[in-house]
């Protein structure tokens, strides 16, 4: 059985961690930032060291191709993840998947394995959504990226993704050139830290992901009447924040009552004017809901819409939606067999976060492999995955690719 070099990949995790390293120990490497561009050049150099063909597409994805010398199919297998991070993020979210893919290619080349297909390693651009909605690069590859998503500004941001593209030497008008024909892909695999506690609680080494949740985001605006906070009596005030409280207080309850397994968040709230001596005349916030069941999303979204319709001073608009996405059953079996062959315990689980695999799964078989992370923490300087788990991640990815290479009939699609 081929073996990955854990010291090599472990060292590279910390090499990459120097790009955007903060005094806190966290990593700030938003997509297309100077730090992200440095990490990308580092990655490109590693691909070229392996004599891979390198493409940087119109949206900023980096794709390295290991060409087959004896192809049995013209379809490609795609492996990888992303290099960008949230502000004050960690070492492993994204880079683990890219480096595991890079290591798989190294071992294949060093062992003189001849694959029956081209193997592509990808680092998808802006998975984290530094400027607006995320999974920008993978959605562009699959033709799923609305133009308005690259022009969306996060609250308080001075740049949108289109602005960053321009500053990085890309032309936003050309993003359609990043689209690939899905028919050229046989399947894809992505490795990622779990970002949760299921594997630790089950005492399992490998997570085989069954699906990725759907997401809906609603922009809520509540109108009031701005006035002097000192001279206006409490009775009769039209305080926008007070008018918003039934939603702010009820949101969590609506979610729990619909399905205890679904989650929601109100992570942005703005008052206008924002002043201690002025009654708020406008309250704006964003409600995000996530579930693996679309009916749950529609039910809670319906409650939001109904409440807004009952009050003429409230508007509620859904501006972002991803449907729940099941992952391929056949690839789950491939990952399971790889784990058992490697002597690693496994557990079936649903992802609680979005991943680039979701973009690909709409068009061809996609597999997602999880490994534990300490205390379930991610998007945080304390994010940590043990060295042995990193080894397991790369081992299972390599084993899964080799299983597909040995038997192309394993890939039959279907969810």
C-alpha positions as CSV (number, residue, x, y, z in Angstrom):
1,X,0.0,0.0,0.0
2,X,1.3,3.4,-0.9
3,X,2.1,5.7,2.0
4,X,1.9,9.5,2.2
5,X,4.8,11.5,3.8
6,X,3.2,13.1,6.9
7,X,6.3,15.1,7.7
8,X,6.2,16.7,4.3
9,X,2.5,17.7,4.4
10,X,2.7,18.8,8.1
11,X,5.6,21.1,7.3
12,X,3.7,22.6,4.4
13,X,0.7,23.4,6.5
14,X,2.9,25.7,8.6
15,X,4.7,27.1,5.5
16,X,1.3,28.1,4.1
17,X,0.4,29.5,7.5
18,X,3.0,32.2,7.2
19,X,0.9,33.9,4.5
20,X,-1.4,36.1,6.5
21,X,-0.2,35.0,9.9
22,X,-1.4,37.4,12.7
23,X,0.1,38.3,16.1
24,X,-2.7,36.2,17.6
25,X,-1.5,33.1,15.8
26,X,-4.5,33.2,13.5
27,X,-4.5,33.5,9.7
28,X,-6.1,36.4,7.8
29,X,-5.9,35.5,4.1
30,X,-9.1,36.7,2.4
31,X,-9.4,35.8,-1.3
32,X,-7.2,37.8,-3.7
33,X,-5.6,39.7,-0.8
34,X,-1.8,40.1,-1.1
35,X,-1.5,37.3,1.4
36,X,-3.8,35.0,-0.7
37,X,-1.9,35.9,-3.9
38,X,1.4,34.9,-2.2
39,X,-0.1,31.6,-1.1
40,X,-1.4,31.0,-4.6
41,X,2.1,31.6,-6.0
42,X,3.5,29.2,-3.4
43,X,1.0,26.6,-4.6
44,X,1.7,27.2,-8.3
45,X,5.4,26.6,-7.7
46,X,4.6,23.2,-6.0
47,X,2.4,22.2,-8.9
48,X,5.2,23.1,-11.4
49,X,7.7,21.1,-9.3
50,X,5.6,18.1,-10.2
51,X,5.6,19.0,-13.9
52,X,1.8,19.6,-13.8
53,X,0.1,21.8,-16.3
54,X,-1.1,24.9,-14.5
55,X,-4.1,27.1,-15.2
56,X,-5.2,30.2,-13.4
57,X,-8.7,30.8,-14.7
58,X,-10.7,34.0,-15.1
59,X,-12.1,33.9,-11.6
60,X,-8.8,33.1,-9.8
61,X,-9.0,29.3,-9.4
62,X,-5.7,27.5,-9.7
63,X,-5.9,24.1,-11.4
64,X,-2.9,21.8,-11.8
65,X,-3.3,18.8,-14.2
66,X,-1.4,15.5,-14.0
67,X,-1.8,14.2,-17.5
68,X,-2.3,10.4,-17.9
69,X,0.2,8.7,-20.2
70,X,-2.3,5.8,-20.7
71,X,-5.8,7.2,-20.5
72,X,-8.8,4.9,-20.5
73,X,-11.2,7.7,-20.3
74,X,-11.2,11.4,-21.3
75,X,-12.8,12.4,-18.1
76,X,-10.9,13.9,-15.2
77,X,-10.9,13.3,-11.5
78,X,-10.8,16.6,-9.5
79,X,-9.3,16.8,-6.0
80,X,-8.6,19.8,-3.7
81,X,-10.2,22.6,-1.7
82,X,-9.3,26.3,-1.1
83,X,-6.4,28.4,0.3
84,X,-8.3,31.5,1.4
85,X,-9.3,32.0,5.0
86,X,-11.6,34.1,7.0
87,X,-10.1,37.0,9.1
88,X,-8.4,35.5,12.1
89,X,-9.0,32.0,10.9
90,X,-6.9,28.8,11.4
91,X,-4.3,26.7,9.7
92,X,-6.4,23.8,8.4
93,X,-9.8,25.0,7.0
94,X,-9.2,24.7,3.3
95,X,-5.4,24.2,3.1
96,X,-5.7,20.7,4.5
97,X,-7.7,19.7,1.4
98,X,-5.3,21.4,-1.0
99,X,-2.2,19.9,0.6
100,X,-3.7,16.4,0.9
101,X,-4.4,16.6,-2.9
102,X,-0.9,17.8,-3.6
103,X,0.6,15.0,-1.5
104,X,-1.6,12.4,-3.3
105,X,-0.1,13.5,-6.6
106,X,3.5,13.4,-5.2
107,X,3.0,9.8,-4.0
108,X,1.5,8.8,-7.3
109,X,4.4,10.2,-9.3
110,X,7.1,8.9,-6.9
111,X,5.6,5.4,-7.0
112,X,5.3,5.5,-10.8
113,X,1.6,4.8,-10.7
114,X,0.0,5.2,-14.1
115,X,-3.5,6.6,-13.8
116,X,-6.2,5.9,-16.4
117,X,-7.4,9.5,-16.2
118,X,-6.1,13.0,-15.9
119,X,-5.9,14.0,-12.2
120,X,-6.6,17.7,-11.4
121,X,-5.7,19.5,-8.2
122,X,-7.7,22.6,-7.6
123,X,-7.5,25.6,-5.2
124,X,-10.9,27.2,-5.5
125,X,-11.0,31.0,-5.2
126,X,-13.0,32.7,-2.4
127,X,-14.7,29.7,-0.8
128,X,-15.1,31.7,2.4
129,X,-17.0,34.6,0.8
130,X,-14.7,37.5,1.9
131,X,-16.7,40.1,0.1
132,X,-20.2,38.6,-0.3
133,X,-21.6,35.1,-0.9
134,X,-19.0,32.3,-0.9
135,X,-17.9,29.3,-3.0
136,X,-17.3,31.9,-5.8
137,X,-14.6,29.9,-7.7
138,X,-16.3,26.5,-7.7
139,X,-19.7,28.0,-8.6
140,X,-18.0,29.9,-11.5
141,X,-16.5,26.6,-12.7
142,X,-20.0,25.1,-12.9
143,X,-21.8,28.1,-14.3
144,X,-23.7,28.7,-11.0
145,X,-22.4,32.2,-10.2
146,X,-24.8,35.1,-10.7
147,X,-23.0,38.2,-11.8
148,X,-24.5,40.2,-8.9
149,X,-22.7,37.9,-6.4
150,X,-19.3,39.3,-7.4
151,X,-20.7,42.9,-7.0
152,X,-22.2,42.4,-3.6
153,X,-20.6,44.3,-0.7
154,X,-20.6,43.0,2.8
155,X,-21.8,45.6,5.4
156,X,-19.0,48.0,6.1
157,X,-16.8,46.6,3.3
158,X,-15.1,49.0,0.8
159,X,-14.5,46.3,-1.8
160,X,-16.6,43.7,-3.6
161,X,-15.2,40.6,-5.3
162,X,-15.3,42.3,-8.7
163,X,-13.1,45.1,-7.3
164,X,-10.6,42.6,-6.0
165,X,-10.5,40.9,-9.3
166,X,-9.6,44.2,-11.0
167,X,-6.9,44.9,-8.4
168,X,-5.5,41.5,-9.0
169,X,-5.2,41.8,-12.8
170,X,-8.4,40.0,-13.8
171,X,-11.3,41.4,-15.8
172,X,-14.7,40.8,-14.1
173,X,-16.3,40.9,-17.5
174,X,-14.5,37.6,-18.3
175,X,-15.7,35.4,-15.4
176,X,-17.8,33.3,-17.8
177,X,-14.5,32.0,-19.2
178,X,-13.9,30.1,-15.9
179,X,-16.9,27.8,-16.7
180,X,-16.0,24.2,-17.4
181,X,-18.0,21.5,-19.2
182,X,-19.2,19.3,-16.3
183,X,-19.1,16.3,-18.7
184,X,-15.3,16.4,-18.6
185,X,-15.3,15.3,-15.0
186,X,-15.5,11.7,-13.8
187,X,-15.9,12.7,-10.1
188,X,-14.4,14.8,-7.4
189,X,-13.1,14.4,-3.8
190,X,-12.5,17.0,-1.2
191,X,-10.9,16.7,2.2
192,X,-11.8,19.0,5.1
193,X,-11.8,19.3,8.8
194,X,-15.2,18.6,10.3
195,X,-15.8,22.0,11.9
196,X,-17.9,20.1,14.5
197,X,-17.9,17.5,17.2
198,X,-19.6,14.5,15.7
199,X,-16.4,12.5,14.9
200,X,-14.9,13.3,18.4
201,X,-18.1,12.3,20.1
202,X,-18.4,9.1,18.1
203,X,-14.6,8.4,18.5
204,X,-14.2,7.9,14.7
205,X,-11.3,8.9,12.5
206,X,-12.9,9.5,9.2
207,X,-16.2,11.2,8.4
208,X,-18.0,10.2,5.2
209,X,-20.3,13.1,4.3
210,X,-23.8,12.3,3.2
211,X,-24.8,15.8,2.1
212,X,-24.3,19.6,2.4
213,X,-27.0,21.8,3.9
214,X,-29.1,24.3,2.1
215,X,-28.7,28.0,3.0
216,X,-31.1,30.9,2.7
217,X,-30.3,34.5,3.7
218,X,-33.0,37.2,4.2
219,X,-32.4,40.9,4.3
220,X,-34.9,42.4,6.8
221,X,-35.5,46.2,7.0
222,X,-37.7,47.6,9.8
223,X,-38.7,51.3,9.4
224,X,-39.4,53.6,12.3
225,X,-39.1,57.4,12.9
226,X,-35.9,58.9,14.0
227,X,-36.3,61.6,16.7
228,X,-34.6,63.1,19.7
229,X,-34.2,60.4,22.4
230,X,-34.2,62.9,25.2
231,X,-37.3,64.9,24.3
232,X,-39.6,62.3,22.7
233,X,-41.9,60.6,25.2
234,X,-41.7,56.8,25.4
235,X,-45.3,56.5,24.5
236,X,-45.9,56.9,20.8
237,X,-42.3,56.4,19.7
238,X,-41.8,54.5,16.5
239,X,-38.5,52.9,17.4
240,X,-37.2,50.7,14.6
241,X,-35.3,48.5,17.0
242,X,-38.2,47.9,19.2
243,X,-40.4,47.1,16.2
244,X,-37.7,44.5,15.1
245,X,-37.6,42.7,18.5
246,X,-40.4,40.2,17.8
247,X,-38.3,38.9,14.9
248,X,-35.0,39.1,16.7
249,X,-36.4,37.3,19.7
250,X,-38.6,34.9,17.8
251,X,-36.1,33.7,15.2
252,X,-34.4,31.1,17.3
253,X,-37.7,29.8,18.6
254,X,-39.1,29.4,15.1
255,X,-36.1,27.4,14.1
256,X,-36.1,25.1,17.2
257,X,-39.8,24.4,16.8
258,X,-39.5,23.6,13.1
259,X,-36.5,21.2,13.5
260,X,-34.0,21.0,16.3
261,X,-31.3,19.9,13.9
262,X,-31.6,23.1,11.7
263,X,-29.6,26.2,12.6
264,X,-30.0,29.9,12.1
265,X,-28.1,33.1,12.8
266,X,-28.5,36.9,12.9
267,X,-24.9,38.0,12.5
268,X,-25.3,41.5,11.2
269,X,-27.5,44.3,12.6
270,X,-27.4,48.0,11.7
271,X,-29.3,50.9,13.2
272,X,-29.8,54.2,11.4
273,X,-28.9,56.6,12.7
274,X,-26.5,54.9,15.1
275,X,-26.4,57.3,17.9
276,X,-27.1,57.1,21.6
277,X,-29.3,60.2,21.6
278,X,-31.5,59.4,18.5
279,X,-34.3,57.0,18.4
280,X,-33.5,54.5,15.5
281,X,-35.4,55.3,12.4
282,X,-34.3,52.1,10.6
283,X,-33.1,48.7,11.7
284,X,-31.5,46.3,9.2
285,X,-30.3,42.8,9.7
286,X,-29.7,39.5,7.9
287,X,-31.3,36.2,8.9
288,X,-29.5,33.1,7.8
289,X,-31.0,29.6,8.0
290,X,-29.4,26.3,7.2
291,X,-30.9,22.8,6.9
292,X,-30.4,19.6,5.0
293,X,-34.2,19.6,4.4
294,X,-35.5,22.3,2.0
295,X,-39.0,22.1,3.6
296,X,-37.5,23.3,6.8
297,X,-35.9,26.3,5.1
298,X,-39.2,27.2,3.3
299,X,-41.1,26.9,6.6
300,X,-39.0,29.3,8.5
301,X,-38.6,31.6,5.5
302,X,-42.4,31.6,5.3
303,X,-42.7,32.7,8.9
304,X,-40.4,35.6,8.2
305,X,-42.3,36.6,5.1
306,X,-45.7,36.3,6.8
307,X,-44.6,38.5,9.8
308,X,-43.3,41.1,7.4
309,X,-46.5,41.1,5.3
310,X,-48.5,41.7,8.5
311,X,-46.6,44.9,9.3
312,X,-46.3,47.6,6.6
313,X,-43.1,49.0,8.2
314,X,-41.2,45.7,7.6
315,X,-39.7,44.3,4.4
316,X,-38.2,40.9,4.0
317,X,-36.2,39.8,0.9
318,X,-34.4,36.6,0.3
319,X,-31.1,37.5,-1.5
320,X,-29.1,34.3,-1.3
321,X,-30.1,30.6,-1.7
322,X,-28.4,27.3,-2.0
323,X,-30.5,24.1,-2.0
324,X,-29.5,21.1,0.2
325,X,-27.2,18.9,-1.8
326,X,-26.8,15.1,-1.3
327,X,-23.4,13.7,-2.0
328,X,-22.9,10.6,-4.2
329,X,-23.7,7.2,-2.7
330,X,-21.2,5.4,-4.8
331,X,-18.3,7.7,-3.7
332,X,-19.4,7.2,-0.1
333,X,-18.8,3.5,-0.6
334,X,-15.4,4.2,-2.2
335,X,-14.4,6.3,0.9
336,X,-15.7,3.6,3.3
337,X,-13.7,0.9,1.5
338,X,-10.6,3.1,1.6
339,X,-11.1,3.7,5.3
340,X,-11.6,0.0,6.1
341,X,-8.6,-1.0,3.9
342,X,-6.5,1.6,5.8
343,X,-7.7,0.3,9.2
344,X,-9.4,3.5,10.0
345,X,-12.8,3.9,11.7
346,X,-15.5,5.8,9.9
347,X,-18.8,7.6,10.5
348,X,-21.6,8.8,8.2
349,X,-22.6,12.4,8.9
350,X,-24.1,15.4,7.2
351,X,-22.0,18.5,6.8
352,X,-23.2,21.6,8.8
353,X,-21.2,24.0,6.6
354,X,-21.0,24.8,2.9
355,X,-18.1,23.5,0.8
356,X,-16.9,23.7,-2.8
357,X,-18.0,20.0,-3.2
358,X,-21.6,21.3,-3.2
359,X,-21.0,23.2,-6.5
360,X,-19.7,20.1,-8.2
361,X,-22.3,17.6,-6.8
362,X,-25.0,19.2,-8.9
363,X,-23.3,17.9,-12.0
364,X,-21.1,14.8,-11.3
365,X,-20.4,12.5,-8.4
366,X,-18.7,14.3,-5.5
367,X,-17.3,13.0,-2.3
368,X,-16.4,14.9,0.9
369,X,-14.1,13.4,3.5
370,X,-13.9,14.8,7.1
371,X,-11.3,14.4,9.8
372,X,-11.7,15.6,13.4
373,X,-10.8,19.1,14.7
374,X,-10.1,19.9,18.3
375,X,-13.3,20.9,20.2
376,X,-15.1,21.4,16.9
377,X,-13.5,24.8,16.6
378,X,-12.8,26.5,13.2
379,X,-12.7,30.0,11.8
380,X,-10.6,30.8,14.8
381,X,-6.9,31.0,15.7
382,X,-7.5,28.0,18.0
383,X,-8.5,25.8,15.1
384,X,-6.4,22.6,15.3
385,X,-6.2,19.1,13.8
386,X,-3.8,16.5,15.1
387,X,-0.9,15.3,13.0
388,X,-2.3,11.8,12.8
389,X,-5.6,13.1,11.5
390,X,-3.8,15.0,8.8
391,X,-2.1,11.8,7.8
392,X,-5.4,10.0,7.8
393,X,-7.0,12.6,5.6
394,X,-4.3,12.4,2.9
395,X,-4.2,8.6,3.2
396,X,-7.9,8.2,2.5
397,X,-7.9,10.7,-0.3
398,X,-5.0,8.9,-2.0
399,X,-6.7,5.5,-1.4
400,X,-10.0,6.8,-2.9
401,X,-8.3,8.1,-6.0
402,X,-6.5,4.8,-6.5
403,X,-9.7,2.8,-6.0
404,X,-11.4,4.7,-8.8
405,X,-8.3,4.2,-10.9
406,X,-8.4,0.5,-10.4
407,X,-12.1,0.2,-11.3
408,X,-13.6,3.1,-13.3
409,X,-17.0,1.2,-13.1
410,X,-17.2,2.3,-9.4
411,X,-18.3,5.7,-10.7
412,X,-21.9,5.4,-11.8
413,X,-23.4,8.5,-10.3
414,X,-26.7,8.7,-8.5
415,X,-27.5,10.2,-5.1
